[in-house]
Amino acid sequence: MKFRPCIDLHNGKVRQIIGSTLASKDKLKVNFTSDKNADWFAKIYKSYGLQDGHVVRLGNDSDNDKNCVAALKAYPNNLRLGGGINLDNAAFWIDTGAKAVVVTSYIFEQEVIDFTKLSALKQKIGKERIVIDLSCAPDQNNRRWIYLNCWKKRSAEMLTADLLKKLSTYCHGFLIHSIKQEGLAQGVDKSLISFLGDVATFPVVYAGGVSSEDDLKIIKSAGRGIIDFTVGSALDIFGGTGLKLSHLAKEFS
C-alpha cells in the first residue's frame, strides 16, 4: 500500500475541485487553489522520493499544457499524465517526460470500450506506459457504472472483475475514482476498495474521499494492503488539515 501524489490542473492553476461539479461552470466547486505552479509540487514530491504520482489536465488549454510540461521536466519519468490523452498525443507526453499516460474517454466509442483503440495505443507506446482511469459510481443495485467526459455521461460499461482482467492485458494498471466521494474529504468507499482488494492482480490506485488516518486504515484492511491511494483536499499542501504530506511520504512511500 503506497501513497501516490497528485497534481490537478484547472485553467492553469493547481486546484482541488469536487469532480462531480466539473460539468457545470455555474456549479463548479473549488476546494483549493494554489499560488504555486505545478513544477513546485513535482519538486516537492521528488524531494520525498514519492513514486508514480499523476498530473491531470482538467481541460485542454495552453496554460494547463505549459504547467504539465514544467511538472514533467521537474520530475522526469516518474509522473503519469492524464486528461485528453489519445493516440495522437500520447507519445508526445511520454517524450516530454511522463512515465505513463492516463486514459479514459478516448478508449470509449458509443459508450462502450473500443479495444481496437486500446490495441493501437498499446502498440504505439507499450503496455507499461498506459494507465486506465475508471471513474465509477453505484446505482441503486450497487452496480458500479463507469463515467466519461468529466463525469458528465454514464457509459454502458460496469466495473467488474472480468472487465478489469481483460483491460489489464492492455495497461500497466488502473486509477479508480469513486465519484460520489471524490473531492469531499468525508470518507472512502469501503465497498469499492474491498472489491478492488479482492480482484486486483495488477497495480491499482484508489481515489476519493480520503480524509484521515482512519480512512488509511480502511484502505489497508479492505484493500488487503495491495491497493495504493491518493489524497487531495485533505492534504496539508492543498489546504487540508486531515493528513500531512511529510507523514504520508514517511509511512507510505
DALIN-V11806 format. One record per backbone hydrogen bond with DSSP energy under -1.0 kcal/mol. CO is the residue of the C=O (numbers start at 1). NH is the residue of the N-H. E is the energy in kcal/mol with one decimal. If there is no record, write none. Layout:
BEGIN
CO|NH|E / CO|NH|E
END
This chain:
BEGIN
2|229|-2.4 / 5|54|-2.1 / 7|56|-2.6 / 8|15|-2.5 / 9|58|-3.2 / 10|13|-1.7 / 13|10|-2.8 / 14|34|-2.8 / 16|31|-2.9 / 16|32|-1.5 / 18|21|-2.5 / 19|22|-1.7 / 21|24|-1.4 / 29|18|-2.2 / 32|16|-2.3 / 37|41|-1.1 / 38|42|-2.1 / 39|43|-2.3 / 40|44|-1.8 / 41|45|-2.5 / 42|46|-2.3 / 43|47|-2.3 / 44|48|-1.4 / 45|50|-2.3 / 46|49|-1.0 / 53|80|-2.6 / 54|7|-2.1 / 55|82|-3.1 / 56|9|-3.0 / 57|59|-1.5 / 59|61|-1.3 / 61|65|-2.3 / 62|66|-2.5 / 63|67|-2.0 / 64|68|-2.4 / 65|69|-2.5 / 66|70|-1.9 / 67|71|-2.3 / 68|72|-2.6 / 69|73|-2.1 / 70|74|-1.6 / 71|75|-1.4 / 75|79|-1.0 / 79|99|-3.0 / 80|55|-3.4 / 81|102|-2.7 / 82|57|-2.9 / 86|90|-1.8 / 89|93|-1.8 / 90|94|-1.9 / 91|95|-2.7 / 92|96|-1.7 / 93|98|-2.5 / 97|77|-2.8 / 100|81|-2.4 / 101|131|-2.7 / 103|133|-2.6 / 104|107|-1.4 / 105|108|-1.9 / 107|114|-3.6 / 109|112|-1.5 / 111|156|-2.9 / 112|109|-3.2 / 114|118|-1.6 / 115|119|-2.2 / 116|120|-2.1 / 117|121|-2.3 / 118|122|-2.7 / 119|123|-2.3 / 120|124|-1.8 / 121|125|-2.4 / 122|126|-1.8 / 126|129|-1.5 / 127|130|-1.9 / 129|101|-2.8 / 130|172|-3.1 / 131|103|-2.6 / 132|175|-2.1 / 135|147|-2.9 / 136|179|-2.3 / 137|145|-2.5 / 139|142|-2.1 / 143|139|-1.6 / 144|159|-3.3 / 145|137|-1.8 / 146|155|-3.1 / 148|152|-1.2 / 148|153|-1.9 / 149|152|-1.4 / 153|148|-3.1 / 157|146|-2.4 / 160|164|-2.3 / 161|165|-2.3 / 162|166|-2.2 / 163|167|-2.8 / 164|168|-2.0 / 166|169|-1.2 / 167|170|-2.4 / 173|132|-2.2 / 174|205|-2.4 / 175|134|-2.2 / 176|207|-2.4 / 177|136|-2.7 / 178|182|-2.2 / 181|184|-2.0 / 188|190|-1.2 / 189|193|-2.2 / 190|194|-2.6 / 191|195|-2.2 / 192|196|-2.5 / 193|197|-2.7 / 194|198|-1.8 / 195|199|-1.7 / 196|200|-2.3 / 203|174|-2.2 / 204|228|-2.4 / 205|176|-3.2 / 206|230|-1.7 / 207|178|-2.6 / 209|187|-2.3 / 212|216|-1.5 / 213|217|-1.9 / 214|218|-1.8 / 215|219|-2.5 / 216|220|-2.4 / 217|221|-2.5 / 218|222|-3.0 / 219|223|-1.8 / 220|225|-1.4 / 221|224|-1.2 / 223|226|-2.0 / 228|206|-2.8 / 229|4|-3.2 / 232|235|-2.1 / 234|243|-2.1 / 235|238|-1.7 / 235|240|-2.8 / 236|239|-1.6 / 243|236|-2.0 / 244|248|-2.2 / 245|249|-2.8 / 246|250|-1.5 / 247|251|-2.6 / 248|252|-2.7 / 252|3|-3.2
END
